[in-house]
Amino acid sequence: MSHASLKRTLLAISLLACMVPLSSVSQQASQPAKPSHGLTLATWNMDWLMTPQAHDELTAHCVKRQPASNVRALPCTPGRTPPPARDQGDYDALSHSAVQLRDELGADVVALQEVDGPQAAGMVFRKGWKLDCFVSRAHPQKVGFAIREGIAYRCNGDMLALDVDGSSRAGADITLYPDSPRALRLLNVHLKSGCFNGRMDRQFNPCERLRQQAPLVEAWIDQRVREGSAFAVLGDFNRQLDKDERYPAGPDESAPINLMQAWSDNSPPGAVLLRAAQGQPYTACDADDHHKAYIDDILIDQKLASRHKNRRFVRLPFAPADRGRQLSDHCPLVWSLD
């Protein structure tokens, strides 16, 4: 067997192992999901994705602390892994995942995090995508979208309020199929890192910042419910949302203790969310992934759920043959709504 054939075989085995259809009872998928006539949402944190030129330029003038949102720089914090320097083989391997998202899984839209704008995204999402609605931020960690060509969409602007301290990431807001019965509002977030579980009312800076961000997202959710709009919130929550579901949100809506219970509280009526990764075993991105729980997720409202009652969860790991390449510490998480 040739090296290329072996790589394709190993990747197919890896993909089959992590595909789980969601219905009233979850069961192991026997074959890859096919593009459908429904809707397929995906999210992918791409780990400081930028062009080689941008990486070289910014590395030469790095700063000792995480730069502010209005500063175009990279951090060179002692003791921390620097942003990866990628070669063409790395971009090609990442691009293979983008092709799988489009052709094998039928992704309609991918919420992207840690991407330095459309030019950087184009290093990976090369054909069949519109790369748009990226937040206006000097810092190279931005959020934005890859939208499959042929899908109508409208950028609704940045949720700048999520930058609660001048160095946090804003959110990106988009509408798919605007001005039609299929209209769908999406909010792409990359929330404050560091407060992955436990109560958010601890005297710990990441938890304090995340606690400030939580009611802003809730206000966006509540407004969509009042409008009667179908919607989803997706991205990197930097939070193990499965643990949040076990505990109450707390009495103060302006400063909740947990995220999921605060957002999915049926207040106003209808503010109840379904979560893609709920009940799903964690699937590693590659052999070097030692995480145990999802922090990337996709949340949908009841209106969208009622349109698409047959749902399939997919985790798309990297090819085993690409182990050792500079890919990402996250891999795509996909929810097909049929």
C-alpha positions in Angstrom: 0.0 0.0 0.0 1.4 3.4 -0.9 2.0 6.1 1.8 -1.0 8.2 0.4 -3.3 5.2 0.5 -2.3 4.3 4.0 -2.9 7.9 5.1 -6.4 7.9 3.6 -7.2 4.5 5.2 -6.0 5.5 8.7 -8.0 8.8 8.4 -11.2 7.0 7.4 -10.9 4.6 10.3 -10.3 7.5 12.7 -13.3 9.5 11.3 -15.6 6.5 11.5 -14.7 5.9 15.2 -15.9 9.3 16.3 -19.2 9.8 14.5 -22.3 9.5 16.6 -25.9 10.2 15.3 -28.2 11.9 17.8 -31.8 10.8 18.0 -33.9 9.6 20.9 -31.2 7.0 21.6 -27.6 7.6 20.5 -25.9 4.7 18.6 -22.5 4.3 16.9 -22.5 5.4 13.3 -21.5 2.8 10.8 -20.4 5.2 8.0 -19.4 8.8 7.5 -22.2 11.4 7.5 -23.2 12.5 4.0 -24.0 16.1 2.9 -27.8 16.5 3.6 -30.6 18.9 2.7 -30.6 20.1 6.3 -28.2 22.3 8.0 -24.7 21.5 9.2 -22.9 23.7 11.7 -19.3 23.4 12.7 -16.8 25.2 15.0 -13.0 25.1 14.9 -10.4 26.9 17.0 -7.3 27.0 14.7 -4.6 27.9 17.2 -3.1 31.2 16.2 -3.7 30.7 12.4 -1.9 33.4 10.4 0.1 33.6 7.2 3.8 32.8 7.4 4.6 36.4 6.6 2.5 37.7 9.5 4.0 35.2 11.9 7.5 36.2 11.0 6.8 39.9 11.2 5.1 39.7 14.6 7.5 37.2 16.1 10.3 39.7 15.5 8.6 42.2 17.7 6.8 40.1 20.3 5.7 41.4 23.7 6.1 39.8 27.1 2.4 39.8 28.0 -0.8 38.9 26.0 -1.2 42.0 23.8 -4.3 44.2 24.1 -7.1 43.9 21.5 -5.9 47.1 19.8 -2.3 46.0 19.6 -1.0 43.9 16.7 1.6 41.7 18.3 2.3 38.2 19.5 3.1 37.2 23.1 6.5 35.7 24.0 5.6 34.9 27.6 8.4 32.9 29.4 7.3 29.4 30.1 4.4 29.3 27.6 4.4 27.7 24.2 4.7 30.4 21.5 2.3 30.6 18.6 3.1 27.9 16.1 5.3 28.6 13.0 3.7 26.5 10.2 5.2 25.3 6.9 3.3 24.4 3.7 2.8 20.8 4.8 1.0 22.0 8.0 -1.3 24.2 6.0 -2.0 21.3 3.5 -2.9 19.0 6.4 -5.2 21.6 7.9 -6.7 22.2 4.4 -7.5 18.5 4.2 -9.7 18.9 7.2 -11.5 21.8 5.6 -12.1 19.7 2.4 -13.6 17.0 4.6 -15.9 19.5 6.3 -17.2 20.7 3.0 -17.3 17.5 0.9 -17.8 14.6 3.4 -19.7 16.3 6.2 -21.5 18.9 4.2 -20.7 21.8 6.5 -22.7 24.9 5.6 -20.8 27.2 8.0 -17.8 26.9 10.2 -17.3 29.3 13.2 -13.6 30.0 13.3 -11.6 31.1 16.4 -7.9 32.2 16.6 -7.6 33.2 13.0 -5.9 36.4 11.8 -8.7 37.3 9.3 -9.7 36.1 5.8 -6.2 35.9 4.3 -5.0 33.6 7.1 -8.2 31.5 6.8 -7.6 31.2 3.0 -4.4 29.3 3.8 -6.7 26.4 4.9 -10.2 27.1 3.4 -9.0 27.3 -0.2 -12.0 26.4 -2.4 -15.8 26.4 -2.0 -15.9 28.9 0.9 -16.6 32.6 1.6 -14.4 33.9 4.4 -16.1 36.8 6.1 -17.6 38.6 9.1 -14.3 38.5 11.0 -14.2 40.9 14.0 -12.2 44.1 13.6 -9.4 43.5 16.0 -5.7 44.3 15.7 -4.7 41.3 17.8 -4.2 38.3 15.5 -6.6 36.1 17.4 -10.0 36.9 15.7 -13.3 35.1 15.3 -15.1 34.9 12.0 -16.8 32.5 9.6 -16.2 30.2 6.7 -19.5 30.0 4.8 -20.1 27.5 2.0 -20.3 29.2 -1.4 -23.9 29.6 -2.5 -25.4 30.3 0.9 -26.8 33.7 1.4 -25.6 35.5 4.5 -25.4 38.9 6.2 -22.7 40.1 8.6 -24.4 41.7 11.6 -21.3 43.3 13.1 -19.1 42.6 16.1 -20.3 42.0 19.7 -17.6 44.3 21.0 -19.0 44.2 24.5 -17.5 40.8 25.1 -14.1 42.5 25.2 -14.7 43.3 28.9 -11.1 44.2 29.8 -9.5 45.6 26.5 -7.8 42.3 25.8 -10.6 39.8 25.5 -12.1 38.6 22.2 -15.2 40.2 20.7 -18.0 38.0 19.2 -19.0 37.7 15.5 -22.7 37.8 14.6 -24.1 36.6 11.3 -27.4 35.7 9.7 -27.7 32.8 7.2 -30.5 32.9 4.6 -31.5 36.4 5.6 -35.0 37.6 4.9 -36.3 34.1 4.3 -38.2 31.5 6.3 -34.9 29.7 6.8 -33.2 32.7 8.4 -30.8 31.7 11.1 -28.8 33.9 13.5 -25.4 32.7 14.6 -23.1 34.1 17.4 -19.5 33.0 17.3 -17.7 33.3 20.6 -14.3 32.7 22.0 -14.7 33.4 25.7 -12.2 34.1 28.4 -9.8 31.2 29.1 -8.8 29.8 32.4 -12.1 29.3 34.3 -12.9 25.9 32.8 -15.1 24.5 35.6 -16.2 25.3 39.1 -18.1 28.4 40.3 -17.4 31.6 38.5 -17.7 33.7 41.6 -14.2 32.8 42.7 -11.6 35.6 43.2 -9.7 34.5 40.1 -9.2 36.9 37.1 -10.3 34.5 34.3 -13.5 33.6 36.3 -14.2 37.2 37.0 -13.9 38.1 33.3 -16.0 35.1 32.2 -18.6 36.1 34.7 -18.8 39.5 33.1 -19.1 38.0 29.6 -21.9 35.5 30.6 -24.8 38.0 30.9 -23.8 39.7 27.6 -24.3 36.4 25.7 -27.5 35.8 27.7 -28.9 39.1 26.6 -28.2 38.2 23.0 -29.9 34.9 23.5 -32.9 36.4 25.2 -33.3 39.0 22.4 -33.4 36.3 19.8 -36.1 34.4 21.7 -38.2 37.6 22.0 -37.9 38.2 18.3 -38.9 34.6 17.5 -35.6 34.1 15.6 -34.0 30.7 15.2 -30.4 30.9 16.4 -27.3 29.1 17.6 -24.3 30.1 19.8 -21.1 28.3 18.8 -17.4 28.5 19.3 -14.8 28.0 22.1 -16.5 28.6 25.4 -13.4 27.8 27.4 -15.8 26.1 29.8 -16.8 22.4 30.4 -20.5 23.1 29.8 -21.5 19.5 30.8 -20.5 20.3 34.4 -22.4 23.6 34.4 -25.6 21.7 33.7 -25.4 20.1 37.1 -25.5 23.3 39.2 -27.8 26.3 39.4 -27.0 29.6 37.8 -27.3 31.5 41.1 -29.7 34.3 42.0 -27.9 37.1 40.3 -28.5 37.1 36.5 -26.0 39.9 36.0 -23.2 37.7 37.6 -24.1 34.0 37.3 -22.3 31.2 38.9 -22.5 28.9 35.9 -23.0 29.4 32.2 -25.4 26.8 30.9 -28.0 27.2 33.6 -27.9 31.0 33.2 -28.4 30.8 29.4 -30.9 27.9 29.3 -33.3 29.1 32.0 -36.6 29.4 30.0 -36.6 33.1 30.9 -38.0 34.5 28.7 -40.2 31.5 27.8 -38.4 29.6 25.1 -34.9 30.4 26.3 -34.0 26.7 26.4 -30.9 25.4 24.6 -29.8 22.1 23.2 -26.0 21.3 23.2 -24.2 19.4 20.6 -21.7 17.7 22.9 -24.2 16.8 25.6 -23.7 13.2 26.6 -21.0 12.6 24.0 -17.8 10.9 25.0 -14.7 13.0 24.4 -12.8 12.1 21.2 -9.2 13.2 21.1 -8.0 15.3 18.1 -4.8 13.2 17.8 -2.6 11.0 19.9 -1.1 14.0 21.7 -4.5 15.3 22.8 -4.7 14.7 26.6 -7.9 16.7 27.2 -10.8 14.9 28.8 -13.8 17.2 28.1 -15.1 19.5 25.3 -14.8 23.2 25.7 -15.9 23.8 22.0 -19.6 23.4 21.5 -22.7 24.3 19.5 -25.9 25.5 21.3 -29.2 25.7 19.4 -32.6 27.0 20.4 -35.9 25.2 20.5 -37.1 26.7 17.2 -34.1 25.5 15.3 -34.3 22.1 17.1 -38.0 21.8 16.0 -36.9 22.3 12.4 -34.3 19.6 12.6 -35.2 16.7 14.9 -32.6 14.3 13.5 -29.2 15.4 14.7 -25.8 13.9 14.2 -22.7 14.8 16.3 -19.3 14.4 14.6 -15.8 15.1 16.0 -13.3 15.3 13.1 -9.9 14.3 14.3 -6.6 14.8 12.4 -5.1 12.1 10.3 -2.7 9.9 12.3 -0.1 10.3 9.6 0.0 14.1 10.4 1.0 13.6 14.0 3.9 15.9 14.8 2.8 18.6 12.4 1.8 22.1 13.6 -1.9 21.8 13.3 -4.1 23.0 16.2 -4.8 22.0 19.8 -8.5 21.9 18.7 -10.1 20.0 15.8 -13.5 20.6 14.2 -16.7 19.8 16.1 -19.7 19.3 13.8 -23.5 19.1 14.3 -25.6 18.0 11.3 -29.3 19.0 11.6 -31.4 17.0 9.2 
